[in-house]
C-alpha cells in the first residue's frame, strides 16, 4: 500500500490472526490518507481470507511461525522501512483526519522525543462505554499507560532505545510502554481510534476490567504469559 518508490516516513505494522471481517474496513480508512506509508501485516496463521484480502490490496504479508502478538509486532518492526512506526490492531477504525495529523507529527523534529497514542473509543453508544473511555483517558494521561488498542506511534530511535516489543503472547503492550516511559513521555495524538465493540458487548465491563487488572497483577508477579493468555481468551 506504499505509494512511492522512495522510503516513506511512516511504517504501519498490524498483527493479524483471522481478521478478514475487520481488514477491509481498516484498509478503507488507510486508503483515504494523502501521504505515503509502508504497510506491513504479520500474520499468525490465519485460516480465513485475511491473507487474500491483504494481497488484493497489495499489502506486504509476513507469515509468522508463532501465534504470538508480541513476536508478530517485533517482526514487523524489524522489516519496517519508515523512520516512524505506527502499531495498530486489525479491528481498529481511524478518524478521517488521521493521515494528515500523523504526517504533521512526524514532520516536527521534537516529536521523536515522545511516543504517541490515540484516544480509545468504542463505536457504539452505551453509557458504560463512555465511562470506560473516560477511565482509559485518565489512566493514559495521569499514569502514562496507554495500551495496544490505542495504537502506538513512535520514532524508530526511541523504539530501539526502549528495547522494542518482546515476544509475549499477552501484555506485550504494557511491557513496552513501561520501558518507554522510563526514558520518555507519551502524548495524545488528539484523535479517536475506534475499536470493535464485540469483545466488550459479550461480557460485563466491570467484571472484565477486574479480570484484566488481575491478569496484569499476575504478570507483574512473574506468572507465565502462556497461562495468562489462556485465561484472558477463556
C-alpha positions in Angstrom: 0.0 0.0 0.0 3.0 2.3 0.0 2.5 4.7 -2.9 6.0 5.7 -4.0 9.4 4.1 -4.8 11.1 6.2 -2.1 11.1 5.0 1.5 8.1 6.6 3.2 8.4 8.4 6.5 5.8 6.1 8.2 5.6 2.3 8.5 2.3 0.8 9.8 2.6 -2.6 11.5 -0.5 -4.7 12.1 -0.5 -8.2 13.6 -3.3 -10.5 12.3 -5.0 -13.7 13.0 -8.3 -14.4 11.2 -9.1 -10.7 10.8 -11.0 -11.0 7.4 -14.1 -9.2 8.9 -12.1 -6.2 10.1 -9.3 -5.6 7.5 -11.5 -4.3 4.6 -12.7 -1.5 6.9 -9.3 -0.6 8.2 -7.9 -0.7 4.7 -10.7 1.6 3.5 -9.6 4.1 6.2 -6.0 3.9 5.3 -6.7 4.4 1.6 -8.0 7.8 2.4 -4.6 9.0 3.6 -3.0 11.7 1.4 0.6 10.7 2.2 2.8 7.7 1.6 3.2 5.0 4.1 4.6 1.4 4.3 2.1 -1.2 5.5 3.1 -4.5 6.9 0.9 -7.3 8.1 2.4 -10.0 10.2 0.0 -13.0 10.2 0.0 -15.7 12.9 -1.6 -18.4 10.8 -5.0 -17.2 9.6 -7.3 -19.8 8.2 -9.9 -17.3 6.8 -9.4 -14.8 4.0 -7.1 -12.4 5.9 -4.1 -13.0 3.6 -6.1 -12.9 0.4 -7.6 -9.6 1.4 -4.2 -8.2 2.1 -2.7 -9.4 -1.2 -5.6 -7.9 -3.1 -4.7 -4.5 -1.6 -1.1 -5.0 -2.4 -0.1 -5.2 1.2 3.1 -7.0 2.3 2.4 -10.1 4.5 4.9 -11.7 6.7 4.0 -15.2 7.8 4.8 -15.6 11.5 5.8 -19.0 12.7 4.2 -18.1 16.0 0.7 -17.1 17.1 2.2 -14.5 19.3 1.2 -10.8 19.0 4.4 -9.6 20.7 6.5 -11.7 18.3 4.5 -10.5 15.3 4.8 -6.8 16.2 8.6 -7.3 16.9 9.0 -9.0 13.5 7.0 -6.3 11.7 9.1 -3.5 13.2 12.3 -5.2 12.1 11.1 -5.1 8.5 9.8 -1.6 8.5 11.3 1.0 6.1 9.9 4.2 7.7 11.6 6.3 10.3 8.4 6.3 12.2 6.4 3.2 13.3 2.7 3.0 13.9 1.4 -0.1 15.5 -2.4 -0.9 15.1 -4.8 -3.7 16.0 -6.7 -5.1 13.0 -10.1 -4.2 14.5 -9.2 -0.5 14.6 -11.1 2.2 12.8 -9.4 5.6 12.1 -10.6 9.1 12.2 -10.8 10.8 8.7 -8.2 13.4 9.8 -5.7 10.7 10.9 -3.4 10.7 7.9 -2.9 14.4 7.9 -2.4 14.7 11.6 0.1 11.9 11.8 2.1 13.5 8.9 2.3 16.7 10.8 3.6 15.0 13.9 6.2 13.0 12.0 7.4 16.2 10.3 8.0 18.0 13.7 11.6 17.4 14.8 10.7 17.5 18.5 8.0 14.8 18.1 10.6 12.0 18.0 11.3 12.6 21.7 7.8 11.2 22.6 5.6 8.2 22.0 2.1 9.0 20.8 -1.3 7.3 21.4 -4.9 7.7 20.2 -8.0 8.3 22.3 -9.7 5.0 22.9 -13.3 4.9 21.6 -16.0 2.2 21.2 -18.1 2.9 18.1 -21.4 2.2 19.7 -23.5 4.2 22.2 -23.8 2.9 25.7 -23.3 4.8 28.9 -20.9 2.1 30.2 -18.7 2.6 27.1 -18.4 6.3 27.7 -17.4 5.6 31.3 -14.8 3.1 30.1 -13.4 5.6 27.6 -13.1 8.2 30.4 -11.3 5.7 32.6 -8.9 4.8 29.8 -8.2 8.5 29.1 -7.4 9.2 32.8 -5.2 6.2 33.0 -3.3 7.1 29.8 -2.8 10.7 30.9 -2.0 10.5 34.6 -0.4 7.1 34.7 1.2 7.2 31.3 -0.3 3.8 30.4 -2.0 3.7 27.0 -2.5 0.1 25.8 -2.3 -1.6 22.4 -5.9 -0.9 21.4 -5.0 2.9 21.5 -2.3 2.4 18.8 1.3 3.5 19.3 3.2 6.0 17.1 6.9 6.0 17.8 10.1 7.0 16.1 12.5 4.2 15.4 15.2 5.7 17.5 13.0 5.7 20.6 11.6 2.3 19.8 15.0 0.8 19.7 16.3 2.7 22.7 13.3 1.3 24.7 14.2 -2.3 23.6 11.1 -2.7 21.3 8.5 -5.3 21.6 9.2 -8.6 23.5 7.9 -11.9 22.2 5.0 -12.1 24.6 1.6 -13.6 23.8 -0.1 -11.1 26.2 1.0 -7.9 28.0 3.3 -7.1 25.1 1.8 -3.5 25.0 2.2 -2.9 28.8 5.7 -4.4 28.8 6.8 -2.0 26.1 5.1 1.1 27.4 6.6 0.6 30.9 10.1 0.6 29.3 9.3 3.6 27.0 8.1 5.7 30.0 11.4 5.2 31.8 13.1 7.2 29.1 10.3 9.4 27.5 6.8 10.6 28.0 3.7 9.6 26.0 1.4 12.1 24.4 -2.1 12.2 23.0 -2.4 12.4 19.2 -5.7 14.1 19.8 -7.7 11.8 17.5 -10.0 8.9 18.2 -9.2 5.3 17.5 -12.3 3.2 17.4 -12.2 -0.4 18.5 -14.7 -3.2 17.8 -17.4 -3.3 20.4 -17.9 -7.1 20.2 -15.4 -8.1 22.8 -16.9 -5.6 25.2 -20.6 -6.3 24.4 -20.1 -10.0 25.0 -19.1 -9.5 28.6 -19.8 -7.4 31.7 -17.4 -4.4 31.5 -16.8 -4.2 35.3 -16.1 -7.9 35.5 -13.8 -7.7 32.5 -11.9 -4.8 34.0 -11.4 -6.6 37.2 -10.2 -9.7 35.3 -7.8 -7.6 33.3 -6.4 -5.9 36.4 -5.9 -9.4 38.0 -4.1 -10.6 34.9 -1.8 -7.5 35.0 -1.0 -8.2 38.6 -0.2 -11.8 37.9 2.1 -10.7 35.1 4.0 -8.3 37.4 4.3 -11.2 39.9 6.0 -13.3 37.2 3.3 -15.7 36.1 3.9 -17.3 32.7 2.4 -15.4 29.8 1.2 -18.6 28.1 -1.1 -19.3 31.1 -2.2 -15.7 31.3 -3.1 -15.7 27.6 -5.2 -18.8 28.1 -7.0 -17.2 31.0 -7.5 -14.0 29.0 -9.1 -15.7 26.0 -11.1 -18.2 28.0 
